[in-house]
Amino acid sequence: MKKNILYGGIVLIFCGVVLVFAGIFIEPLKHGSSIFGWGCSLIVSGIFSIYKYYHWSNPQNKPIYEERLKGEQINLNDERKIMLRQKSGQIMYQIMLYVLLIINIIFTLANVKLWILFVLWGLLIFQYIGGLIVYKNLSREI
């Protein structure tokens, strides 16, 4: 197991503790409880990262970890799975384009605040133009 996971867990715990203290001591702010919640979630994530590092670094778990790593590398390089990931990404892109369009139309008809409409229409335009840019770049590379 890489040491980066251990160091990342320690950094997560440190950042979480800083946010917890900020959430406790910055009580006059109206977002103090959100900051406290983010800090707690970072602490829990850091604890799980450190646990994962020590669990898979244990000599009795090393063969199991090596087998899992080998299977993961096979799955990452399997041509069929690569094609399935690309196809699922393409389908979700198309679905989200239509979902954003429908939500934008519904919110426009419901007279939602103007800044929310601008954000949603901006997201729709960004997704469409981003898809075109990615397509052009990929077609140039091939």
TIZA-266097 format. One record per atom (N, C-alpha, C): x, y, z; atom name. Coordinates in pm, 1 decimal. Layout:
! TIZA-266097
{{X,Y,Z},"CA"}
...
This chain:
! TIZA-266097
{{85.7,-117.3,0.0},"N"}
{{0.0,0.0,0.0},"CA"}
{{89.5,122.5,0.0},"C"}
{{51.0,223.0,-75.3},"N"}
{{131.8,343.8,-87.5},"CA"}
{{121.7,429.5,37.5},"C"}
{{231.2,496.9,67.7},"N"}
{{234.9,586.6,183.0},"CA"}
{{146.0,709.8,162.3},"C"}
{{113.3,740.2,34.7},"N"}
{{29.2,856.9,6.6},"CA"}
{{-106.9,845.4,74.9},"C"}
{{-157.1,724.1,87.3},"N"}
{{-286.6,705.9,152.3},"CA"}
{{-276.1,741.4,300.3},"C"}
{{-167.0,700.6,363.9},"N"}
{{-146.6,734.0,504.4},"CA"}
{{-131.3,885.7,522.0},"C"}
{{-47.1,947.0,439.4},"N"}
{{-25.9,1091.3,450.2},"CA"}
{{-154.2,1168.4,417.9},"C"}
{{-228.1,1121.2,318.9},"N"}
{{-355.1,1185.4,285.0},"CA"}
{{-454.1,1177.9,400.0},"C"}
{{-457.3,1063.5,469.8},"N"}
{{-545.1,1049.3,584.9},"CA"}
{{-507.6,1143.7,696.9},"C"}
{{-378.5,1159.6,719.4},"N"}
{{-332.6,1251.4,824.1},"CA"}
{{-369.4,1395.7,788.8},"C"}
{{-352.6,1432.2,661.2},"N"}
{{-388.6,1567.2,617.7},"CA"}
{{-539.4,1589.1,631.3},"C"}
{{-619.4,1487.7,596.7},"N"}
{{-764.3,1500.1,610.8},"CA"}
{{-804.3,1522.1,756.4},"C"}
{{-742.7,1446.3,846.3},"N"}
{{-774.6,1462.3,988.4},"CA"}
{{-734.5,1601.5,1035.9},"C"}
{{-617.7,1648.0,995.8},"N"}
{{-572.6,1781.3,1036.3},"CA"}
{{-668.7,1889.9,985.6},"C"}
{{-703.1,1882.6,858.1},"N"}
{{-797.1,1981.8,802.1},"CA"}
{{-932.7,1971.8,870.5},"C"}
{{-976.1,1849.8,901.4},"N"}
{{-1103.0,1831.7,970.3},"CA"}
{{-1102.9,1893.6,1108.7},"C"}
{{-991.8,1875.6,1182.3},"N"}
{{-982.3,1934.5,1316.3},"CA"}
{{-984.8,2087.0,1307.8},"C"}
{{-915.5,2142.6,1208.3},"N"}
{{-915.4,2288.2,1190.7},"CA"}
{{-1057.2,2337.7,1162.9},"C"}
{{-1129.5,2267.8,1076.5},"N"}
{{-1266.0,2310.0,1044.9},"CA"}
{{-1360.5,2292.3,1163.4},"C"}
{{-1340.6,2185.4,1241.7},"N"}
{{-1425.2,2166.3,1360.1},"CA"}
{{-1404.8,2281.1,1457.8},"C"}
{{-1279.9,2316.7,1484.8},"N"}
{{-1254.0,2428.2,1574.9},"CA"}
{{-1306.8,2559.7,1517.8},"C"}
{{-1293.1,2576.7,1386.1},"N"}
{{-1346.7,2698.6,1323.9},"CA"}
{{-1498.3,2702.1,1337.0},"C"}
{{-1562.8,2587.0,1319.8},"N"}
{{-1707.9,2582.6,1333.1},"CA"}
{{-1754.9,2606.7,1475.2},"C"}
{{-1674.3,2565.1,1572.5},"N"}
{{-1711.8,2585.0,1713.3},"CA"}
{{-1688.4,2729.5,1754.7},"C"}
{{-1573.5,2783.7,1719.5},"N"}
{{-1536.2,2915.4,1769.6},"CA"}
{{-1586.9,3030.4,1682.8},"C"}
{{-1633.3,3001.6,1565.1},"N"}
{{-1688.3,3107.0,1480.0},"CA"}
{{-1840.6,3091.8,1482.5},"C"}
{{-1896.1,3089.9,1598.4},"N"}
{{-2039.7,3070.6,1616.7},"CA"}
{{-2123.6,3186.8,1564.6},"C"}
{{-2076.5,3312.4,1571.0},"N"}
{{-2161.1,3420.9,1518.8},"CA"}
{{-2191.7,3407.7,1369.6},"C"}
{{-2105.2,3337.2,1296.5},"N"}
{{-2134.0,3318.6,1154.8},"CA"}
{{-2253.1,3225.2,1138.8},"C"}
{{-2331.5,3248.8,1037.2},"N"}
{{-2449.5,3165.9,1019.0},"CA"}
{{-2416.4,3029.4,957.8},"C"}
{{-2293.3,3009.8,913.0},"N"}
{{-2254.4,2882.0,854.3},"CA"}
{{-2162.2,2802.5,946.4},"C"}
{{-2159.0,2833.3,1073.9},"N"}
{{-2071.3,2763.1,1166.9},"CA"}
{{-2102.9,2614.6,1176.5},"C"}
{{-2230.1,2578.6,1173.5},"N"}
{{-2266.1,2437.0,1183.6},"CA"}
{{-2226.9,2360.7,1057.1},"C"}
{{-2233.9,2424.2,940.5},"N"}
{{-2191.3,2358.7,816.6},"CA"}
{{-2041.1,2333.7,818.5},"C"}
{{-1966.0,2432.9,865.2},"N"}
{{-1820.8,2417.1,874.9},"CA"}
{{-1786.8,2304.5,972.4},"C"}
{{-1858.8,2297.2,1082.9},"N"}
{{-1838.3,2190.1,1180.4},"CA"}
{{-1867.9,2054.3,1117.2},"C"}
{{-1975.4,2044.7,1039.3},"N"}
{{-2010.4,1919.4,972.4},"CA"}
{{-1906.7,1876.6,870.8},"C"}
{{-1855.1,1972.1,793.4},"N"}
{{-1749.5,1940.7,696.6},"CA"}
{{-1625.9,1889.3,768.7},"C"}
{{-1593.1,1952.7,880.7},"N"}
{{-1476.6,1909.2,957.6},"CA"}
{{-1492.6,1766.9,1008.2},"C"}
{{-1611.4,1735.1,1060.8},"N"}
{{-1635.5,1598.7,1109.8},"CA"}
{{-1626.1,1496.4,997.4},"C"}
{{-1679.5,1531.1,880.6},"N"}
{{-1671.9,1436.7,768.6},"CA"}
{{-1527.3,1416.7,722.2},"C"}
{{-1446.6,1521.5,725.8},"N"}
{{-1305.6,1506.0,689.3},"CA"}
{{-1231.5,1419.2,790.8},"C"}
{{-1263.6,1434.6,918.7},"N"}
{{-1199.9,1352.2,1021.4},"CA"}
{{-1234.4,1205.2,1000.4},"C"}
{{-1361.7,1175.9,974.8},"N"}
{{-1403.4,1036.2,953.3},"CA"}
{{-1336.0,979.8,827.9},"C"}
{{-1328.5,1059.0,720.8},"N"}
{{-1261.8,1012.8,598.5},"CA"}
{{-1114.5,985.5,623.5},"C"}
{{-1049.0,1071.2,701.4},"N"}
{{-907.9,1050.2,734.2},"CA"}
{{-886.9,925.4,816.9},"C"}
{{-976.2,901.1,912.3},"N"}
{{-965.2,779.8,995.2},"CA"}
{{-979.5,655.3,909.3},"C"}
{{-1075.5,655.8,815.3},"N"}
{{-1092.7,540.4,727.8},"CA"}
{{-971.9,521.1,635.7},"C"}
{{-911.5,629.3,588.9},"N"}
{{-792.4,617.1,504.1},"CA"}
{{-676.1,554.9,581.3},"C"}
{{-657.3,600.0,703.5},"N"}
{{-548.9,544.6,785.1},"CA"}
{{-576.5,398.5,818.6},"C"}
{{-702.0,366.6,851.7},"N"}
{{-738.3,226.9,878.8},"CA"}
{{-712.1,140.4,756.5},"C"}
{{-750.9,189.5,638.6},"N"}
{{-729.3,114.6,515.0},"CA"}
{{-580.9,89.7,491.6},"C"}
{{-498.3,191.5,517.2},"N"}
{{-354.8,175.7,498.8},"CA"}
{{-300.0,66.1,590.9},"C"}
{{-333.9,73.0,719.2},"N"}
{{-281.0,-25.5,813.1},"CA"}
{{-340.4,-164.3,791.7},"C"}
{{-465.0,-170.6,749.8},"N"}
{{-526.6,-300.9,725.5},"CA"}
{{-458.4,-373.1,610.0},"C"}
{{-438.2,-302.1,497.5},"N"}
{{-378.8,-367.1,381.3},"CA"}
{{-227.2,-376.9,390.5},"C"}
{{-164.2,-303.9,482.7},"N"}
{{-19.8,-317.4,502.7},"CA"}
{{14.3,-432.9,595.2},"C"}
{{-82.9,-486.1,664.1},"N"}
{{-62.7,-599.8,752.6},"CA"}
{{-12.7,-719.1,670.7},"C"}
{{93.5,-787.6,715.5},"N"}
{{150.2,-897.9,635.7},"CA"}
{{50.8,-1008.3,600.7},"C"}
{{-44.3,-1035.0,687.5},"N"}
{{-140.0,-1142.5,656.4},"CA"}
{{-242.4,-1099.4,550.0},"C"}
{{-259.6,-969.7,529.3},"N"}
{{-354.1,-921.6,428.2},"CA"}
{{-286.2,-883.9,297.0},"C"}
{{-153.5,-888.9,292.6},"N"}
{{-81.0,-848.1,171.9},"CA"}
{{-115.6,-933.3,49.2},"C"}
{{-122.7,-1068.6,60.8},"N"}
{{-158.2,-1146.4,-59.1},"CA"}
{{-297.3,-1111.7,-112.8},"C"}
{{-391.6,-1086.9,-23.2},"N"}
{{-526.8,-1051.4,-65.6},"CA"}
{{-523.8,-915.5,-137.0},"C"}
{{-446.1,-822.0,-81.7},"N"}
{{-436.1,-689.2,-142.5},"CA"}
{{-370.5,-697.6,-280.4},"C"}
{{-265.7,-777.7,-292.2},"N"}
{{-198.5,-793.6,-421.9},"CA"}
{{-294.4,-851.7,-525.5},"C"}
{{-375.7,-948.4,-482.9},"N"}
{{-473.1,-1008.8,-574.0},"CA"}
{{-578.0,-906.2,-617.8},"C"}
{{-624.9,-824.9,-523.7},"N"}
{{-722.3,-720.9,-556.6},"CA"}
{{-661.9,-617.8,-651.4},"C"}
{{-536.4,-580.8,-627.0},"N"}
{{-467.9,-483.8,-712.1},"CA"}
{{-449.9,-538.5,-853.6},"C"}
{{-415.8,-666.0,-862.3},"N"}
{{-398.5,-729.6,-992.6},"CA"}
{{-530.8,-732.8,-1068.6},"C"}
{{-639.7,-768.8,-999.8},"N"}
{{-771.3,-770.5,-1062.6},"CA"}
{{-815.5,-631.7,-1106.6},"C"}
{{-781.8,-531.8,-1026.6},"N"}
{{-816.8,-394.5,-1061.3},"CA"}
{{-741.6,-349.7,-1186.3},"C"}
{{-614.7,-384.9,-1197.5},"N"}
{{-537.1,-348.2,-1316.3},"CA"}
{{-592.8,-416.9,-1441.0},"C"}
{{-636.0,-542.1,-1426.0},"N"}
{{-695.2,-613.2,-1539.6},"CA"}
{{-823.7,-543.1,-1582.2},"C"}
{{-907.2,-505.2,-1484.2},"N"}
{{-1033.3,-438.3,-1516.2},"CA"}
{{-1011.6,-301.9,-1580.6},"C"}
{{-906.5,-230.6,-1538.4},"N"}
{{-880.4,-99.6,-1596.2},"CA"}
{{-834.9,-108.6,-1741.3},"C"}
{{-768.3,-217.1,-1778.2},"N"}
{{-713.5,-230.0,-1912.6},"CA"}
{{-796.5,-319.4,-2003.1},"C"}
{{-908.5,-371.5,-1953.5},"N"}
{{-994.8,-457.4,-2033.4},"CA"}
{{-1067.0,-371.9,-2137.6},"C"}
{{-1052.2,-408.6,-2266.3},"N"}
{{-1106.9,-327.7,-2374.7},"CA"}
{{-1259.2,-320.3,-2369.5},"C"}
{{-1323.7,-429.5,-2332.5},"N"}
{{-1469.5,-430.5,-2324.9},"CA"}
{{-1517.6,-334.4,-2216.7},"C"}
{{-1451.5,-334.7,-2101.8},"N"}
{{-1492.2,-247.0,-1992.4},"CA"}
{{-1461.8,-101.1,-2024.3},"C"}
{{-1353.3,-75.7,-2096.2},"N"}
{{-1323.4,60.5,-2139.7},"CA"}
{{-1434.9,110.8,-2230.7},"C"}
{{-1477.5,26.2,-2324.9},"N"}
{{-1585.2,63.2,-2416.1},"CA"}
{{-1715.3,86.3,-2339.8},"C"}
{{-1744.6,1.7,-2240.2},"N"}
{{-1866.4,18.0,-2160.6},"CA"}
{{-1864.0,147.9,-2079.9},"C"}
{{-1747.7,183.1,-2023.4},"N"}
{{-1736.6,309.1,-1948.5},"CA"}
{{-1759.1,428.6,-2040.9},"C"}
{{-1701.5,422.3,-2160.3},"N"}
{{-1718.4,532.2,-2254.4},"CA"}
{{-1863.2,543.9,-2300.4},"C"}
{{-1925.8,431.8,-2326.8},"N"}
{{-2064.7,432.3,-2371.6},"CA"}
{{-2157.3,482.1,-2261.8},"C"}
{{-2133.1,440.6,-2136.6},"N"}
{{-2217.4,486.5,-2026.6},"CA"}
{{-2198.7,636.8,-2004.5},"C"}
{{-2077.2,687.0,-2020.4},"N"}
{{-2053.8,830.5,-2009.8},"CA"}
{{-2127.1,907.6,-2118.1},"C"}
{{-2126.9,853.7,-2237.9},"N"}
{{-2196.4,918.7,-2348.9},"CA"}
{{-2347.5,921.0,-2324.2},"C"}
{{-2402.2,810.6,-2278.6},"N"}
{{-2546.5,803.6,-2252.8},"CA"}
{{-2586.0,898.5,-2139.9},"C"}
{{-2506.1,903.6,-2032.9},"N"}
{{-2538.0,993.6,-1922.1},"CA"}
{{-2524.7,1140.5,-1964.2},"C"}
{{-2430.1,1170.5,-2051.1},"N"}
{{-2417.8,1306.9,-2103.9},"CA"}
{{-2546.3,1346.0,-2176.4},"C"}
{{-2596.9,1257.6,-2260.1},"N"}
{{-2718.4,1288.2,-2334.7},"CA"}
{{-2839.4,1299.5,-2242.1},"C"}
{{-2849.6,1209.4,-2144.0},"N"}
{{-2960.8,1215.6,-2049.8},"CA"}
{{-2956.2,1346.1,-1970.7},"C"}
{{-2839.4,1383.3,-1920.7},"N"}
{{-2827.9,1504.9,-1839.5},"CA"}
{{-2856.3,1630.7,-1922.8},"C"}
{{-2822.7,1626.8,-2050.5},"N"}
{{-2853.9,1740.4,-2136.2},"CA"}
{{-3004.7,1761.5,-2141.9},"C"}
{{-3080.6,1654.8,-2159.5},"N"}
{{-3226.6,1665.2,-2164.5},"CA"}
{{-3286.0,1697.9,-2028.2},"C"}
{{-3230.9,1640.4,-1922.2},"N"}
{{-3280.7,1669.6,-1787.6},"CA"}
{{-3260.7,1817.6,-1755.2},"C"}
{{-3142.9,1871.5,-1784.2},"N"}
{{-3119.1,2014.1,-1760.5},"CA"}
{{-3212.5,2101.0,-1843.7},"C"}
{{-3236.7,2061.6,-1966.7},"N"}
{{-3327.1,2139.0,-2051.1},"CA"}
{{-3468.1,2140.0,-1993.2},"C"}
{{-3517.0,2025.0,-1951.0},"N"}
{{-3652.0,2016.7,-1893.1},"CA"}
{{-3660.8,2095.4,-1763.0},"C"}
{{-3559.2,2082.7,-1676.0},"N"}
{{-3558.9,2157.3,-1549.7},"CA"}
{{-3556.0,2307.1,-1576.3},"C"}
{{-3477.0,2348.3,-1674.3},"N"}
{{-3470.8,2491.0,-1707.5},"CA"}
{{-3606.2,2542.9,-1754.6},"C"}
{{-3673.7,2467.0,-1838.2},"N"}
{{-3804.9,2510.1,-1887.1},"CA"}
{{-3906.0,2517.0,-1772.6},"C"}
{{-3905.6,2415.8,-1684.8},"N"}
{{-3997.7,2414.8,-1570.9},"CA"}
{{-3970.0,2532.5,-1478.4},"C"}
{{-3843.9,2556.8,-1448.0},"N"}
{{-3810.3,2668.7,-1359.0},"CA"}
{{-3842.2,2803.6,-1422.7},"C"}
{{-3826.4,2814.4,-1554.4},"N"}
{{-3860.3,2938.8,-1622.3},"CA"}
{{-4010.7,2964.5,-1613.0},"C"}
{{-4090.3,2860.1,-1633.1},"N"}
{{-4235.3,2875.1,-1625.3},"CA"}
{{-4283.3,2897.9,-1482.2},"C"}
{{-4206.9,2850.8,-1383.5},"N"}
{{-4245.5,2865.5,-1242.6},"CA"}
{{-4200.2,2998.7,-1183.4},"C"}
{{-4140.6,3083.4,-1263.3},"N"}
{{-4092.6,3215.6,-1219.1},"CA"}
{{-3996.1,3206.0,-1100.1},"C"}
{{-3896.9,3119.1,-1114.3},"N"}
{{-3793.1,3106.2,-1012.5},"CA"}
{{-3703.6,3229.5,-1021.7},"C"}
{{-3630.9,3257.7,-915.1},"N"}
{{-3543.7,3375.8,-913.2},"CA"}
{{-3452.2,3376.5,-1035.3},"C"}
{{-3424.5,3495.8,-1080.4},"N"}
{{-3350.6,3513.3,-1205.2},"CA"}
{{-3209.2,3456.2,-1199.1},"C"}
{{-3139.3,3469.7,-1086.5},"N"}
{{-3001.5,3420.5,-1078.9},"CA"}
{{-2997.1,3267.9,-1086.9},"C"}
{{-3099.7,3200.3,-1036.2},"N"}
{{-3104.5,3053.8,-1045.4},"CA"}
{{-3122.3,3012.3,-1190.9},"C"}
{{-3207.7,3083.9,-1262.5},"N"}
{{-3226.6,3054.1,-1404.0},"CA"}
{{-3098.4,3075.4,-1483.0},"C"}
{{-3027.2,3185.7,-1454.5},"N"}
{{-2901.0,3209.7,-1523.8},"CA"}
{{-2800.4,3098.4,-1497.2},"C"}
{{-2794.1,3051.4,-1374.1},"N"}
{{-2700.4,2943.4,-1340.4},"CA"}
{{-2738.6,2815.4,-1414.5},"C"}
{{-2866.9,2780.7,-1414.9},"N"}
{{-2908.9,2657.1,-1482.0},"CA"}
{{-2890.2,2663.9,-1633.2},"C"}
{{-2927.9,2776.2,-1693.5},"N"}
{{-2906.6,2789.1,-1836.7},"CA"}
{{-2756.9,2793.0,-1868.8},"C"}
{{-2678.3,2853.2,-1781.6},"N"}
{{-2533.0,2853.8,-1800.2},"CA"}
{{-2474.9,2713.8,-1794.3},"C"}
{{-2525.0,2632.4,-1700.5},"N"}
{{-2479.4,2493.3,-1692.9},"CA"}
{{-2514.5,2415.7,-1818.7},"C"}
{{-2633.6,2437.0,-1869.5},"N"}
{{-2674.7,2368.0,-1991.6},"CA"}
{{-2585.0,2407.4,-2108.6},"C"}
{{-2560.3,2536.9,-2122.9},"N"}
{{-2474.3,2584.2,-2232.4},"CA"}
{{-2330.9,2535.0,-2213.9},"C"}
{{-2283.1,2537.4,-2088.5},"N"}
{{-2147.3,2489.2,-2060.1},"CA"}
{{-2133.9,2341.4,-2094.1},"C"}
{{-2234.0,2260.8,-2058.9},"N"}
{{-2226.1,2118.0,-2087.9},"CA"}
{{-2226.0,2093.4,-2238.5},"C"}
{{-2309.9,2164.7,-2311.4},"N"}
{{-2316.8,2145.4,-2456.3},"CA"}
{{-2187.3,2187.8,-2524.3},"C"}
{{-2139.6,2307.3,-2492.2},"N"}
{{-2016.5,2357.1,-2554.6},"CA"}
{{-1896.4,2273.5,-2509.9},"C"}
{{-1894.0,2234.2,-2382.3},"N"}
{{-1786.1,2147.4,-2333.6},"CA"}
{{-1782.6,2015.1,-2407.4},"C"}
{{-1899.7,1957.9,-2434.6},"N"}
{{-1905.6,1833.1,-2511.5},"CA"}
{{-1851.3,1851.2,-2651.6},"C"}
{{-1883.3,1964.0,-2714.3},"N"}
{{-1829.7,1990.8,-2848.2},"CA"}
{{-1678.3,2006.7,-2846.5},"C"}
{{-1627.1,2078.1,-2747.0},"N"}
{{-1481.7,2100.0,-2737.9},"CA"}
{{-1409.3,1967.7,-2714.5},"C"}
{{-1461.5,1885.7,-2625.0},"N"}
{{-1398.5,1755.9,-2597.7},"CA"}
{{-1402.9,1668.8,-2724.4},"C"}
{{-1514.4,1670.0,-2794.4},"N"}
{{-1526.5,1591.5,-2917.4},"CA"}
{{-1423.3,1637.4,-3020.8},"C"}
{{-1410.7,1768.8,-3038.4},"N"}
{{-1312.8,1820.1,-3135.7},"CA"}
{{-1170.3,1781.1,-3097.0},"C"}
{{-1137.4,1791.9,-2969.0},"N"}
{{-1003.1,1755.6,-2925.2},"CA"}
{{-975.5,1607.2,-2941.5},"C"}
{{-1073.0,1523.7,-2910.4},"N"}
{{-1053.9,1379.3,-2926.1},"CA"}
{{-1044.4,1340.5,-3072.4},"C"}
{{-1122.6,1404.0,-3160.1},"N"}
{{-1117.0,1369.0,-3302.0},"CA"}
{{-986.1,1415.9,-3364.8},"C"}
{{-924.7,1520.0,-3309.4},"N"}
{{-795.0,1566.3,-3357.9},"CA"}
{{-683.1,1470.8,-3317.5},"C"}
{{-694.9,1407.4,-3200.4},"N"}
{{-589.7,1319.1,-3150.3},"CA"}
{{-588.4,1184.7,-3222.8},"C"}
{{-702.2,1141.0,-3267.9},"N"}
{{-711.0,1006.0,-3328.0},"CA"}
{{-664.5,1004.7,-3469.3},"C"}
